[in-house]
Amino acid sequence: MFKQLQDMALFALVAEMGSFTAAAQKADLPKSSVSQRISQLEQQIGLRLLNRTTRKLNLTFAGEHYLVHCREMLAASERAEYAIQRLRDNPSGRLRITSPAGIGATLLAHLNTEFQRRYPDVSLDVSISDDVVDLVASGYDVALRTGKPQDSSLIGRMIGHCPRYMLASPTYLATREPLTHPRQLVGHRCITHKSWSEWLLQSGSEDYRYLSDNTHLTDNLVYARECAIAGAGITLLPAFLLEDNIEKGALVQVLPAWSVEGNDLWLAYPSRKLNSPALMSYIDFAMGFDEVKRFYVGG
């Protein structure tokens, strides 16, 4: 069937050009190939389409009627191509997005706002949760993930790396002995995200691993930040959640001589979704969004 459609297009070209030679030149094919394919088309449909003379080609009665349908097919093809091009230029449809709570309530909110300003015909269905869901089974188009996706059915693109900091309120720290080494953390109250129960710290050539005692666990970084501001203890936050709390004095960096292992931000999406112009536009937009790249670098 596919070859017949191609031959129908070639027949319409021959009819338009008035000769095999001119049609062959325009199609960049040997003249013999064009003539042979038209003959095969005639054999397949069981009717002569062209009367051939040494001087010119004339359409038969059947050829005239067949040409109408060939041109309708070509017009339909052009309309389909135009529709797809419009979809590429003006993506539309719905995207289902899932994101961890900390990113979702801050960076993602800003990203999605700007994305819809540029692509108003794309609607968004956004889930903010620290639960790692199965994108394919749950019908999501794209996810923001902290850490490289391990699911082989997903495509992952790293946006960048974000540093993390240990922080507490001045009020809390004023009630405790000054911290000079991470081993003293065991004597402090820490608000720990469930996914970051192990804090890996480094100062020069010295490494230290702190394991949370689970005194105060959460699955929400914004909650952890607000608890720390309120004086509940020490917490670990990515740079994008600091806002101006350090400048205002609401939070103070703990053990500033020690760096804490940061985390990577990835976009993950099912490979079968690659035919969606809306998704591809979203991925390109997210990968280059200035506010995200300000905190997540090196992707």
Phi, psi and chi 1 to 4 in degrees:
 res  aa     phi    psi   chi1   chi2   chi3   chi4
   1 MET       -  -41.4  175.9   58.3   72.1      -
   2 PHE   -62.4  -42.1 -179.7   70.1      -      -
   3 LYS   -64.9  -37.6 -177.3  179.2 -179.0  -58.7
   4 GLN   -64.1  -38.8 -177.9  175.3  -10.7      -
   5 LEU   -62.4  -41.0  -66.6  174.9      -      -
   6 GLN   -63.2  -41.6  -69.8 -179.1  -44.0      -
   7 ASP   -68.4  -32.7  -69.6  -16.1      -      -
   8 MET   -63.4  -41.7  -70.4  171.0   68.9      -
   9 ALA   -64.2  -37.6      -      -      -      -
  10 LEU   -68.8  -37.9 -171.6   59.8      -      -
  11 PHE   -62.3  -43.0  166.8   69.4      -      -
  12 ALA   -62.7  -35.2      -      -      -      -
  13 LEU   -68.7  -41.8  179.9   61.5      -      -
  14 VAL   -61.1  -43.5  170.3      -      -      -
  15 ALA   -63.3  -38.6      -      -      -      -
  16 GLU   -68.5  -42.6  177.3 -172.1  -11.7      -
  17 MET   -81.4  -24.7  -57.5  -56.2  -64.1      -
  18 GLY    84.5    1.1      -      -      -      -
  19 SER  -160.5  155.4   73.5      -      -      -
  20 PHE   -66.4  -37.1  -71.5  124.8      -      -
  21 THR   -62.7  -49.9  -58.4      -      -      -
  22 ALA   -65.3  -40.0      -      -      -      -
  23 ALA   -65.3  -40.4      -      -      -      -
  24 ALA   -62.9  -41.0      -      -      -      -
  25 GLN   -63.8  -43.1  -70.8  175.2  -14.4      -
  26 LYS   -69.4  -35.2 -170.9  163.3 -174.3  177.9
  27 ALA   -86.0   -5.1      -      -      -      -
  28 ASP    57.7   47.6 -164.4   23.4      -      -
  29 LEU  -128.7  155.3  -69.1  169.9      -      -
  30 PRO   -63.6  144.5  -19.5   31.0      -      -
  31 LYS   -58.9  -39.0  176.7 -175.9  174.1 -177.9
  32 SER   -62.9  -36.0   57.7      -      -      -
  33 SER   -67.2  -41.6  -64.4      -      -      -
  34 VAL   -62.6  -47.2  174.0      -      -      -
  35 SER   -61.5  -42.0  177.6      -      -      -
  36 GLN   -65.9  -41.5 -177.2 -179.8   27.8      -
  37 ARG   -68.1  -35.3  -74.5  174.5   58.4  176.5
  38 ILE   -68.3  -38.3  -61.9  -57.2      -      -
  39 SER   -63.9  -41.5  -65.1      -      -      -
  40 GLN   -64.2  -36.9  -70.0  172.9  -12.7      -
  41 LEU   -64.4  -42.2  179.2   63.5      -      -
  42 GLU   -62.9  -41.8  -69.9  174.7  -39.6      -
  43 GLN   -63.7  -38.7  -68.7  173.3    8.9      -
  44 GLN   -67.2  -40.1 -175.0  170.1   -1.8      -
  45 ILE   -89.5  -12.9   62.2  176.6      -      -
  46 GLY    80.6   19.4      -      -      -      -
  47 LEU  -141.5  146.4  -69.1  169.1      -      -
  48 ARG   -77.7  132.1 -179.8  176.8  -70.0  -81.3
  49 LEU  -101.7  -27.0  -59.2  173.5      -      -
  50 LEU  -130.9  139.2  -65.9  168.6      -      -
  51 ASN   -95.5  120.7  -71.8  -42.7      -      -
  52 ARG  -101.5  128.6  -60.1  158.2  175.4   83.3
  53 THR  -125.9  173.7   69.1      -      -      -
  54 THR   -69.6  -21.4   55.6      -      -      -
  55 ARG   -97.3  -41.3  -68.0  179.5  177.9  -89.0
  56 LYS  -157.5  174.3   61.4  178.8 -178.5  177.3
  57 LEU  -110.2  140.4  -60.4  175.0      -      -
  58 ASN  -126.1  141.1  -69.0  -48.6      -      -
  59 LEU   -75.1  138.1  -68.8  171.6      -      -
  60 THR   -78.5  173.7   64.4      -      -      -
  61 PHE   -58.4  -44.1  179.9   76.3      -      -
  62 ALA   -64.6  -38.6      -      -      -      -
  63 GLY   -62.6  -38.8      -      -      -      -
  64 GLU   -63.0  -43.6  -69.8  176.7   -6.4      -
  65 HIS   -68.9  -39.9  -76.9  -92.4      -      -
  66 TYR   -65.4  -36.5 -165.5   64.9      -      -
  67 LEU   -62.3  -35.4  179.5   60.7      -      -
  68 VAL   -57.5  -45.5  171.8      -      -      -
  69 HIS   -71.0  -35.7  -63.3  -71.1      -      -
  70 CYS   -62.5  -42.4  -68.5      -      -      -
  71 ARG   -68.1  -35.0  -74.8  174.6  171.9  165.1
  72 GLU   -63.6  -39.3  -72.2  176.3   -7.2      -
  73 MET   -62.9  -44.0  177.6 -159.6   71.4      -
  74 LEU   -66.2  -38.7  -68.5  171.3      -      -
  75 ALA   -65.1  -39.5      -      -      -      -
  76 ALA   -63.9  -39.2      -      -      -      -
  77 SER   -63.5  -41.8  175.5      -      -      -
  78 GLU   -66.0  -38.6  -70.7  174.8   -0.9      -
  79 ARG   -65.2  -39.1  -71.2 -166.1  -61.0  -88.3
  80 ALA   -64.3  -42.7      -      -      -      -
  81 GLU   -64.0  -40.4 -178.9   62.3   30.7      -
  82 TYR   -64.8  -41.2  176.7   69.7      -      -
  83 ALA   -64.0  -41.8      -      -      -      -
  84 ILE   -66.2  -39.7  -68.0  -61.4      -      -
  85 GLN   -64.0  -39.7 -172.7   59.6   49.1      -
  86 ARG   -64.2  -36.9  -76.0 -167.0   62.0 -170.7
  87 LEU   -66.8  -37.8 -166.8   57.3      -      -
  88 ARG   -65.6  -43.0  -70.0 -166.0 -166.7  102.1
  89 ASP   -75.2  -30.8  -63.7  -21.8      -      -
  90 ASN  -133.1   76.0  -59.2  -73.7      -      -
  91 PRO   -56.4  145.6  -23.4   33.7      -      -
  92 SER  -144.3  174.7   61.1      -      -      -
  93 GLY   109.6 -167.9      -      -      -      -
  94 ARG  -117.4  139.2 -175.5 -177.8   70.8  155.1
  95 LEU  -116.7  130.7  -71.9  178.4      -      -
  96 ARG  -101.3  124.0  -62.7 -166.3   68.1 -143.3
  97 ILE  -125.1  140.1  -56.5  165.4      -      -
  98 THR  -127.6  145.2  178.5      -      -      -
  99 SER  -152.2  149.5  166.4      -      -      -
 100 PRO   -59.7  154.8  -20.8   31.1      -      -
 101 ALA   -63.5  -44.0      -      -      -      -
 102 GLY   -60.3  -47.3      -      -      -      -
 103 ILE   -70.8  -41.5  -64.0  169.6      -      -
 104 GLY   -61.3  -37.8      -      -      -      -
 105 ALA   -81.5   -5.3      -      -      -      -
 106 THR  -128.4  -86.6   52.5      -      -      -
 107 LEU   -61.8  -43.3  -63.8 -180.0      -      -
 108 LEU   -65.5  -37.0 -177.6   63.9      -      -
 109 ALA   -60.3  -41.9      -      -      -      -
 110 HIS   -71.5  -41.2  -57.9  160.3      -      -
 111 LEU   -60.4  -48.4 -173.8  158.5      -      -
 112 ASN   -66.0  -34.5  -74.4   -9.0      -      -
 113 THR   -62.2  -46.4  -61.1      -      -      -
 114 GLU   -69.6  -35.1  -68.2  -57.9  -42.5      -
 115 PHE   -62.3  -44.2  176.0   79.1      -      -
 116 GLN   -72.6  -23.3  -76.8 -159.3  -51.7      -
 117 ARG   -65.6  -38.0  -76.0 -162.5  179.4  110.2
 118 ARG   -81.2  -35.8 -178.0  176.3  -63.6 -176.2
 119 TYR  -123.8   74.9  -59.2  104.6      -      -
 120 PRO   -67.1  -16.0   23.6  -33.3      -      -
 121 ASP   -86.8   -1.9  -66.6  -28.9      -      -
 122 VAL   -97.9  121.8  178.6      -      -      -
 123 SER   -94.8  149.4   58.8      -      -      -
 124 LEU  -119.5  137.0  -57.4  178.1      -      -
 125 ASP  -123.3  104.6  180.0   -8.9      -      -
 126 VAL  -112.8  129.2 -176.5      -      -      -
 127 SER  -110.1  123.3  172.5      -      -      -
 128 ILE  -106.2  108.2  -54.6  -60.3      -      -
 129 SER  -161.2  145.2  171.4      -      -      -
 130 ASP   -85.6    0.1  -76.8  -28.9      -      -
 131 ASP   -72.7  134.1  -66.3  -25.2      -      -
 132 VAL   -87.6  108.6  178.4      -      -      -
 133 VAL   -98.6  158.8  -62.3      -      -      -
 134 ASP   -78.1  110.8 -175.5  -36.1      -      -
 135 LEU   -63.0  -43.0  -62.2 -168.6      -      -
 136 VAL   -67.6  -49.9  175.6      -      -      -
 137 ALA   -66.1  -32.3      -      -      -      -
 138 SER   -91.1   -5.8  -57.7      -      -      -
 139 GLY    78.4   23.9      -      -      -      -
 140 TYR   -84.8  147.9  -75.7  101.0      -      -
 141 ASP   -88.6  -35.2  -62.3  -67.1      -      -
 142 VAL  -157.4  150.2   62.2      -      -      -
 143 ALA  -135.2  146.7      -      -      -      -
 144 LEU   -94.7  130.8  -85.2   75.8      -      -
 145 ARG  -132.2  139.5  -65.7  -88.3  171.3   87.8
 146 THR   -91.7  105.8   52.6      -      -      -
 147 GLY   110.2  151.1      -      -      -      -
 148 LYS   -66.4  131.5 -175.4  175.6 -177.8  179.2
 149 PRO   -60.9  136.0  -19.4   30.9      -      -
 150 GLN   -97.2  -12.5  -59.7  -58.9  -49.3      -
 151 ASP   -75.4  120.9 -171.5  -23.4      -      -
 152 SER   -68.4  -15.4   60.7      -      -      -
 153 SER   -83.2   -3.2   68.6      -      -      -
 154 LEU  -107.8  150.0  -59.0  178.7      -      -
 155 ILE   -99.1  132.3  -65.0  174.4      -      -
 156 GLY  -117.7  136.8      -      -      -      -
 157 ARG  -128.0  122.6  -68.9 -176.2   62.9 -179.8
 158 MET   -77.7  125.1 -178.6  178.7  168.6      -
 159 ILE   -81.6  -42.5  -67.2  176.0      -      -
 160 GLY   164.6 -175.6      -      -      -      -
 161 HIS  -114.5  137.0  179.7   84.2      -      -
 162 CYS  -122.7  129.5 -177.9      -      -      -
 163 PRO   -71.5  157.9   25.6  -32.4      -      -
 164 ARG  -124.0  155.5  -68.4 -175.5  -72.7 -170.1
 165 TYR  -135.5  145.3  -58.2   97.2      -      -
 166 MET   -85.4  131.1  -72.8 -174.3  -62.9      -
 167 LEU  -140.5  152.8  -59.2  147.9      -      -
 168 ALA  -154.4  166.1      -      -      -      -
 169 SER   -81.7  150.3   71.7      -      -      -
 170 PRO   -57.4  -33.8  -23.1   33.4      -      -
 171 THR   -62.3  -44.9  -56.7      -      -      -
 172 TYR   -65.1  -47.0  170.2   81.6      -      -
 173 LEU   -65.2  -28.5  -67.2  174.9      -      -
 174 ALA   -66.9  -20.0      -      -      -      -
 175 THR   -92.9    1.4   65.0      -      -      -
 176 ARG  -125.6  162.1  -56.9  -71.0  179.4  132.9
 177 GLU   -66.6  145.0  -69.6  -66.5  -36.9      -
 178 PRO   -57.8  138.8  -23.4   34.1      -      -
 179 LEU   -85.9  128.6  -83.9  161.8      -      -
 180 THR  -122.4  -14.9   58.6      -      -      -
 181 HIS  -149.3  145.6 -165.8  -82.0      -      -
 182 PRO   -58.9  -22.3  -24.0   32.7      -      -
 183 ARG   -64.0  -19.1   69.4  172.4   65.5   94.6
 184 GLN   -76.3  -10.0  -64.5  171.8  -89.8      -
 185 LEU   -60.3  -26.8  -72.0  170.0      -      -
 186 VAL   -64.3  -20.4  -65.3      -      -      -
 187 GLY   -93.2    8.8      -      -      -      -
 188 HIS  -117.4  160.7  -77.3  -99.1      -      -
 189 ARG   -88.3  128.2  -59.2 -173.2   70.8   83.0
 190 CYS  -123.8  137.4  -66.5      -      -      -
 191 ILE   -98.0  114.5  -52.9  105.0      -      -
 192 THR  -117.3  131.7  -50.1      -      -      -
 193 HIS   -73.3  140.4 -168.1  -78.6      -      -
 194 LYS   -58.6  -30.1  -69.6  179.5  178.8  179.9
 195 SER   -83.1  -11.3  -61.4      -      -      -
 196 TRP  -124.7   50.1  -60.5  -11.4      -      -
 197 SER   -72.8  -15.4   58.8      -      -      -
 198 GLU  -113.5  121.7  179.7 -179.3   78.9      -
 199 TRP  -104.7  119.5  -61.4   -1.5      -      -
 200 LEU  -101.6  119.1  -58.2  176.6      -      -
 201 LEU  -119.4  152.8  -59.5   96.3      -      -
 202 GLN  -146.1  138.9 -174.8  177.7   54.2      -
 203 SER  -140.1  107.9  178.8      -      -      -
 204 GLY    62.9 -122.5      -      -      -      -
 205 SER   -95.2    0.8   60.0      -      -      -
 206 GLU   -96.7  132.2 -175.3  179.0    1.2      -
 207 ASP  -113.5  149.6  -63.7  -37.3      -      -
 208 TYR  -145.7  138.9 -171.4   85.3      -      -
 209 ARG  -116.8  121.3 -177.2  178.8   67.4  168.2
 210 TYR  -106.5  127.4  167.6   70.6      -      -
 211 LEU  -106.8  126.8  -68.3  173.6      -      -
 212 SER   -63.3  145.4  168.2      -      -      -
 213 ASP   -90.1    6.6   60.5    4.2      -      -
 214 ASN    62.2   25.4  -62.3  -22.4      -      -
 215 THR   -64.9  -36.1  -60.3      -      -      -
 216 HIS  -143.4   96.8 -164.5  161.5      -      -
 217 LEU  -104.0  151.3  -75.5  174.6      -      -
 218 THR  -151.1  162.2 -180.0      -      -      -
 219 ASP  -112.2   16.9   62.3   -2.8      -      -
 220 ASN  -137.4  118.2 -170.0  -56.3      -      -
 221 LEU   -70.7  -31.7  -72.4  172.5      -      -
 222 VAL   -64.4  -39.3  175.9      -      -      -
 223 TYR   -61.5  -44.6  169.8   84.7      -      -
 224 ALA   -60.8  -40.9      -      -      -      -
 225 ARG   -62.7  -46.3 -179.0 -172.2   66.3 -170.8
 226 GLU   -66.7  -34.2  -64.3  -53.8  -56.2      -
 227 CYS   -64.2  -42.8  -76.8      -      -      -
 228 ALA   -63.6  -42.1      -      -      -      -
 229 ILE   -61.5  -36.0  -69.0  172.5      -      -
 230 ALA   -77.4   -6.6      -      -      -      -
 231 GLY    96.5   19.7      -      -      -      -
 232 ALA   -77.2  -18.9      -      -      -      -
 233 GLY   150.2 -158.6      -      -      -      -
 234 ILE   -97.5  140.1  -61.1  170.1      -      -
 235 THR  -137.4  169.1 -165.3      -      -      -
 236 LEU  -114.0  122.7 -172.9   63.5      -      -
 237 LEU  -130.9  144.0  -66.4  176.1      -      -
 238 PRO   -73.1  158.1   26.8  -33.3      -      -
 239 ALA   -57.5  -35.8      -      -      -      -
 240 PHE   -69.3  -14.6   69.6   85.6      -      -
 241 LEU   -95.1   -1.2  -82.7  178.5      -      -
 242 LEU   -72.3  -34.0  -58.7 -173.2      -      -
 243 GLU    51.3 -130.7  -62.9 -179.4  -14.9      -
 244 ASP  -111.0   25.7   56.8   -3.9      -      -
 245 ASN   -68.2  -29.6  -74.7  -61.7      -      -
 246 ILE   -73.2  -44.6  -68.8  179.7      -      -
 247 GLU   -60.7  -37.4  -71.5   78.8    0.2      -
 248 LYS   -76.7  -13.6  -72.6 -178.8  175.6  178.3
 249 GLY    86.7    8.2      -      -      -      -
 250 ALA   -72.9  -30.0      -      -      -      -
 251 LEU  -131.2  149.6  -69.1  172.5      -      -
 252 VAL  -127.5  138.4  175.7      -      -      -
 253 GLN   -70.6  133.9 -170.3  173.4   -9.6      -
 254 VAL   -98.1  135.4  175.2      -      -      -
 255 LEU    49.9   60.4  -64.8  171.6      -      -
 256 PRO   -62.9  -19.2   21.7  -32.7      -      -
 257 ALA   -75.9  -11.2      -      -      -      -
 258 TRP  -106.9  128.8  -71.2   78.3      -      -
 259 SER   -93.4  144.2   61.4      -      -      -
 260 VAL  -106.2  142.8 -172.4      -      -      -
 261 GLU   -57.4  128.2 -176.5 -178.0   47.7      -
 262 GLY   -84.1 -164.6      -      -      -      -
 263 ASN  -140.7  155.5   71.3  -42.2      -      -
 264 ASP   -99.6  144.8  -61.0  -28.7      -      -
 265 LEU  -109.2  130.3 -178.9   63.8      -      -
 266 TRP  -124.5  149.8  -71.2   72.0      -      -
 267 LEU   -97.7  132.3  -85.4  178.6      -      -
 268 ALA  -127.7  138.7      -      -      -      -
 269 TYR  -155.1  148.8   47.6   94.2      -      -
 270 PRO   -65.7  140.1  -18.8   31.3      -      -
 271 SER   -62.1  -29.2   57.7      -      -      -
 272 ARG   -69.5  -11.2   63.5  179.1  174.4   80.9
 273 LYS   -86.9    0.2  -61.7  -77.6 -172.8  176.9
 274 LEU   -66.1  -13.4  -81.3  175.9      -      -
 275 ASN   -86.5    8.4   60.7  -14.0      -      -
 276 SER   -97.4  113.0  163.2      -      -      -
 277 PRO   -59.8  -33.8  -24.7   34.9      -      -
 278 ALA   -63.2  -43.7      -      -      -      -
 279 LEU   -66.5  -44.7  175.4   58.9      -      -
 280 MET   -63.3  -37.1  -62.2  -46.9  -62.7      -
 281 SER   -65.3  -38.6  -63.4      -      -      -
 282 TYR   -66.7  -43.4 -172.7   84.3      -      -
 283 ILE   -61.5  -48.2  -68.5  168.0      -      -
 284 ASP   -60.5  -40.4  -69.6  -18.0      -      -
 285 PHE   -66.6  -45.5 -171.5   86.3      -      -
 286 ALA   -65.0  -39.8      -      -      -      -
 287 MET   -65.0  -24.5  -66.8  -62.6  -64.7      -
 288 GLY  -112.0    7.2      -      -      -      -
 289 PHE   -67.9  121.9 -172.5   57.1      -      -
 290 ASP   -58.7  -42.3  -71.9  -19.0      -      -
 291 GLU   -65.8  -37.2 -173.5  172.1  -12.6      -
 292 VAL   -68.7  -44.6  172.4      -      -      -
 293 LYS   -67.9  -18.8  -60.7  -58.8  -74.5 -174.9
 294 ARG   -67.4  -31.6 -179.3  156.8   59.1   92.6
 295 PHE  -101.3  -33.6  -64.5  105.3      -      -
 296 TYR  -108.5  108.1  -77.6   90.7      -      -
 297 VAL  -115.4  159.5  -61.1      -      -      -
 298 GLY    85.6    9.7      -      -      -      -
 299 GLY   -79.5      -      -      -      -      -
